[in-house]
Amino acid sequence: MVPDSPLQSPPRAPYASAPRKHVVVVGAGIVGASTAWHLAKKGFDVTVVDRETPRAIADGASGGNAGLLSIGHYPLTRPGVSMRGLKWMFSRTAPLYIKPRLDRELVAWLWNFHLHCNKRHLDRCMAVLCAMGWQTLEVLEGMLAEESIDCDYARDGWLDVVMKPENMAHAEAEARSLEKFGYAWERLDGDALRRRDPCFKGDVAGAIHMKDSAHCAPNDLIAGLVRALPKHGVTVRFDSGVKGFRQARSGAVTGVLLENGEMLAADAVVLAAGVWSDALGRLAGVAIPMQGARGYHLQFDYPAVNPPPMPSTGMVLHETFVAITPMERSGQRQLRLAGTLEIGPLGEPWMRERLEMLVKGSTAYLNGLEALKPAAEWAGYRPCTSDGMPAIGGVRTKPGLFIATGHAMMGMTLGPVTGKAMAQIVAGEKPCFDVAMLDPARFN
Ligand SMILES: Cc1cc2nc3c(=O)[nH]c(=O)nc-3n(C[C@H](O)[C@H](O)[C@H](O)COP(=O)(O)OP(=O)(O)OC[C@H]3O[C@@H](n4cnc5c(N)ncnc54)[C@H](O)[C@@H]3O)c2cc1C
């Protein structure tokens, strides 16, 4: 499919005398950094602006997430989820907590979310997500190899770990539903699981091993990628918040206005500011209604002496939805417990009982958690659209403006391939997956 508002002429070769097209990318999370990397590779003159420092970017959602690169993951909009969410709405310790409040935006978001929690929509989503998923690890592996980024990346799948025997059938049915998209899986009963990974307790019924996925230390991945950008001629400007857009009378977007009052002119602007893209987009007259679904992580260090057995693979605990990822960072072996979904206004104080849910939800599954040393705690936002799918593409009514956001709980996984597709769209090429369903205009 031909994108709507590409930059008409292709980028010029480095030896051409005319100036190259200048693209400003707003946001240096995994989506913005991957987009900038691919744009630079195509010969564009790229400036990335982020309001944070390099350290804070690596501590944002693209660093603090669970680090599971789980291709073939379902979106949030699944049959039954909206009704379960409604039931959980008033419980501060439910896996999905929606802070009750009278807010027109939230009510509209919830209603649209409910309308999309059905099998037909899920099938449409999965066709797109799987097409993205199959490419994203290749794209990421190419970037990691070329930039020599050490982020403890391993393509060893992930485990759906099941405590109750009666839930094995459900886990198996989910895995089976992915077979038609080509994903490989294996059922492990409790003993086989413990032989493979002695970290699991005797009561755990078993696991489904989804074999095609990967895991990494995401803070190191995003820090390494942002560090690599200048090598390709990308200008990265930290502490540079965007507070508006320069627009021509025609509606075309021709640059961004920084918080310090500086205007950065551009031939194209890619908005990849995570959950904040909604408020920013509205300044240019484009709404991408999103809720920030906050999640938390707890990081533990393994002691050097007598460490308990460490999981060999990333996992999600089936009954409690906690994601657990082993990672080695600067020679220190660590375990990250991440999860919980909390929908509320951005920037509210942490809910500590939700942070504590991560340990409570894991101790029944894993041996030796109590022997680990707490190293860090963190909270961050998943950018969630109401139909569970990202918004990727050019904005028809605002030539020069491109959107890449809304990846919810899949952004670390799908960020690399989104970056590749976004660069193709900006260059006026056919993107590497079908973006028709992801058109940002669907919300307007
Ligand atoms: C607890 C938790 C666990 C998760 N686990 C996984 C997982 O295992 N696998 C997975 O695939 N995904 C996971 N995710 C989701 C994933 O982290 C996100 O989807 C992804 O990081 C979003 O990336 P992004 O680049 O869109 O946004 P961000 O990483 O949020 O980056 C946006 C950037 O925009 C900048 N910005 C914002 N406003 C402005 C402005 N006005 N001017 C300039 N810059 C601005 C911000 O500073 C930020 O650096 C998880 C998320 C959470 C919270």
The ligand as an ORCA input file, in Angstrom:
! r2SCAN-3c Opt
* xyz 0 1
  C       5.733     -2.573     33.451
  C       5.868     -2.619     31.963
  C       6.304     -3.787     31.354
  C       6.419     -3.845     29.972
  N       6.920     -4.988     29.413
  C       7.081     -5.061     28.060
  C       7.677     -6.205     27.490
  O       8.079     -7.136     28.174
  N       7.775     -6.266     26.138
  C       7.339     -5.238     25.329
  O       7.418     -5.363     24.107
  N       6.826     -4.112     25.868
  C       6.689     -3.999     27.206
  N       6.160     -2.861     27.778
  C       5.681     -1.783     26.889
  C       6.825     -0.918     26.359
  O       7.663     -0.555     27.422
  C       6.258      0.341     25.691
  O       5.265      0.001     24.761
  C       7.372      1.077     24.936
  O       8.472      1.322     25.769
  C       6.851      2.404     24.379
  O       7.913      2.990     23.700
  P       7.808      4.436     23.066
  O       9.078      4.715     22.373
  O       6.535      4.526     22.287
  O       7.572      5.406     24.301
  P       8.577      5.857     25.557
  O       9.547      4.778     25.790
  O       7.653      6.279     26.581
  O       9.357      7.058     24.889
  C       8.737      8.275     24.657
  C       9.796      9.366     24.758
  O       9.171     10.612     24.399
  C       9.713     11.619     25.222
  N       8.781     12.751     25.260
  C       7.542     12.799     25.801
  N       7.007     14.026     25.670
  C       7.919     14.780     25.019
  C       7.959     16.139     24.590
  N       6.929     16.986     24.798
  N       9.061     16.592     23.960
  C      10.134     15.756     23.719
  N      10.146     14.465     24.130
  C       9.052     13.972     24.754
  C       9.866     10.952     26.576
  O      10.808     11.633     27.377
  C      10.318      9.547     26.171
  O      11.745      9.436     26.182
  C       6.050     -2.742     29.164
  C       5.643     -1.556     29.777
  C       5.559     -1.477     31.158
  C       5.133     -0.195     31.793
*
